[in-house]
Amino acid sequence: MSHLRNLLTRSTKIEERPQQTVAAPAATPAPAKTSAHPDALTAVLPLPEFPVEEAHFTIENRLIFHSDPRSPAADRFRLLRMRLKEHWKAGKLKKLLITSPLAREGKSTIALNLATALTERGRSSVLIIEADLHQASLSQVLRLKQWAGLSECLVDETISPISAIRRVDPFGWHLLPAGEPRKNPTELLQSPAFGHIIQQAAQHFDWVLIDSPPVVPLTDSISLQQHADASLLVVRAGQTPREEVEQTIALLGKNKIVAIVLNGVQTRDRSYYQYYDSGQAND
């Protein structure tokens, strides 16, 4: 239990706050770029001109980094970005698995806000891969039209994942959606094709964020983790049972968890906010 206590005290706390209705600003095309970082882990090819899809969202979607960028919660994402980029600059982190012990703990919302923070003012090129083929939600949350995505690429390896990627405005990051629901999502995610997709995508982006299924009820995240450099664990304050957190840490491996985000903290006292990087993304 002591290792859980240590990890939780080195977490980012995200406060739940009401948001204002979002009006999407005019889209700004993302320039093609090549990373100047010398390390092979972070070097990328020029970014292709991907088709653009416009997101439509409201306050209930909690995209706080975009809708309320001056809030304390948005500032926590900047701090998380800063800590993660320390590993990126060291060539230790590029492909990040984002998961949670159980469902409905906010991992997809964290993924969307983190991607927006990483992309802010064209800082980095970011791809979200919607790898929760059991309960895909990103396209629904953003009210995007459906197009062929990850499942189609996994079923038919002649389909290039690059052709299925879209830039999502007004955020500026990119999305490879889950695609059409399939009867065998676990088998698809555990196939060698997923690793090939990650490799292809990583050649074009500074960051690849893998929105993964929850850990405890499924085995998918354990399989997907082998394709990531580290994992970001999302835990909901006052809701996630300690036993499930312990089990998740054991399944993922403590040394593979770069940080824990404590989501849904409700408080007006900003003095509690602290983030401590676990500093263990080097495996």
N, C-alpha and C positions, 0 to 999 in steps of 0.2 A: 504494500500500500504506500510505502514511502516514495517509490519512484513516481506514482501517480501524483502525490502531493507536490513533488518537485516540479513535475511537468506543468501542472496546473498553475503553479505560482509563477511560471515563466510563459504566460499566455497573453494574447491580445484580448482585451475585453471590448466588445462592441455593444454600445448602449442602444436600446430600442427607443426611438423618438418618433413623434408624428411628423409627417412630411407634407409638403405642399404639392398641389397638382403640377405635373411637369408638362411644359410646352417645349417640344423638341425644336432646337435651333437649326439653322440651315447647316447642311452637311458640308464638312470640309474634307476633301480627298486626302487620303494618307499618301505621302510621297514614297516612291520606291527608295529602298535603302539597303545598304550592306553594312553589317556590323563591323566596327573597326577593332573589336576585341580580338586579340591574337589567338585565344584558346579555341580549339576545335569545337568545344562544347557550346560556345556562344556564337561562333561565326555563322552567318546566314547568307544565303543567296539573295540577289535582288528580289524585292517583294513584287509579285505579279500584280497587274491591275485586275482585282477581283470584282465581280458584279456586286452591286450595293443593294442591301435591303434596309428599309426604314422600320425601326422599332416603334411600337405604340404602347405606352405604359401609363400607369396612374400611381397615386401615392401608396396604394396597397401593395405595389410590387417592391417597395422598399429599396429602390436604387438610389440610396442616399448620397453616394459619392457624386452622382450627377445632379440630383435634385437639390441637395443641401450641402454644397461643398465646403461651407464655412463651419459646419457643425462639429462637435467633438467626435462623433462617430466617424465622420469623413476623415478627420485628423488621425484617427487610429489606423485607417487604411493607409494613409501616407507613412505612418510609422512602420507598419507592416511591410509596405513597399521598400522602405529604406533598408530594413533588416534583410529582406529576401535578396535585394540587389547586392548586398555585401557578398553573398554566396555566388550570385551571378557573375560579379566582377572577378571573383576568384576562380571562375570556371568550374564551380561545383554544382550549380543549380540552373536548370533550364526547363526541364519537364517536371511539372508539379502536379501530383495527384491530390485532389481536394475531396475529402470524404468525411463521414461522420459515423458514430456507432450505430445509430438508428435513423429511421426516416423522420422527416419533418423537423429537422434541427437547424435548417437554414443553410445547408452547404451550397446549394445552387445560388442563393442570394449572395452569399459571401464570394463565390466564384465570379459573379457578375460585377460586384463592386470592386473586387481586387483587380479584375481585368481592366476596368475603367480607370482605376488608379494607376496601373502600370502603363496605360496608354496615354495618360494625361499629357496634353500639349505635344503629342508625337514623341514622347520619351522612348517608347519601345513598341515594336510590333508584337501583337499578342493574338494567339489563337486559343479559343475555347473549344475543346472536343467534348460533345455531349455523349458521354459513355455510359450513362444510366439508361440502358435499353429497356429496363423493366418499367420505369415510371419517368419517362422523359418529360421535362416540364419547361425547358428554356424557351422553346419556340412559342409555347402557349402563353407563358408569362409576358413575352415581348410582342405577342400577337403578330408573329411573322407568318408569311405564307409558307406552305410546306414545299420542300424540294428534296431531291435525293441526297442522302447523307451517309452517315457511318454504316448503318446496316446494309445499305446497297453496296458499299465498297467492300464490306466483309463477305457478302454473299457472292459478289462478282468481282474478282480481283483484276479484271480488265478495266474496271472503272477507276480512274485516278482520283484519289482523295482531294487533290488540288483543284480538280474541276468541280467539286462539291462544296468548296469553301466560299462564303460570302462575307463581305465587310458589312458590319451592322452599324448604321448611323442612328442617332448622333454620337455614339460612343467612340467609334473609330477602331474598335477591335474586330476580330474576325471569328466566324463560327463555322464549325463542322457539326451540323445538327445530328440528332440520333437517326433520323430518317424513318422509314416505314416500320411499324412494329412487327416483330417476328416471334414465332413460337418458341425459338431456342436461343434467347439472348445470351445465356451463360456460355453455351457452346461457341457462339460467335465471338464473344469477347475473349475467350481463352484460346482462340485459334491463332496460328502464327501470323495470319494476315493483319491482326491488330498491331503487332510490333512493326510490321512493314509500313503501315499507315503512319505510325508515330515517327518513324525514321524519316519518311518523306516530308512530313509536315515540319519537323524540327529543322530541316534544311532552309526553310524560308522565314522562320519567325524567331524573335529573341526569346519569347516565352511561349510554352505550350501548357495550358491549364487543362487538366483532365477532370471533368466533373463526373465523379465515380458514384456507383451505388453505395448505400450504407454497408458497413463491414459486418455487423453481427448476424443479420438474417441471411446474408448471401456470401458466396465465395469469390465473387467477381473482383472486388477490390484487391484481394490478396494476389490474384493473377495479374491484374493491371499494374500493380505496384512494381513488378519487375521491369516495366517499360518506363518508369519514372525515376528521377534522381532523388526525390524525397516526397514526403506526404505532409499535407496540411490537414490537421484534424479539427473539425468543427463540433463543439459541444454546446448544448443549450443550457444556460444557467437555470437551476431550479427544476429541471425536467429530466435530463439524461441521468439514469441511475449510475451510481459509482461502479457497480459490478460490470455494466456494459462498457464503461470507459476503460476499466482495467483489462477487460477481455480484448477490446480493440487495440490497445497499446501492445498487448502480448502478441496478437495476430499480426499486426503490422511490423512490430519490432521497434523498440524505443529508439534505437539509433537511426531509424529511417524517418522519424517524425521531426520535421524541421521546426514546427511550432504548433501550438493549440490556440484556436480562437474560441473564446468564451462568448457565445452569442446570446443576445437577448437580455443583457443586464439592464435593469431599470433602476436608475438612480439619478439624482440631480447633483450629486457630489462628484465633481470632476477630479478631485484629488486622488481617487482610487486608481485612475488610469495608469497602468504601467505595462510595458511590453518587454519581455526578456526573450531574446532569441535562444533557442535550445542549443544552437551551434553544432547540430549533429546531422548535417545533410551531406556528409562527405563519404558515405558508403555507396 
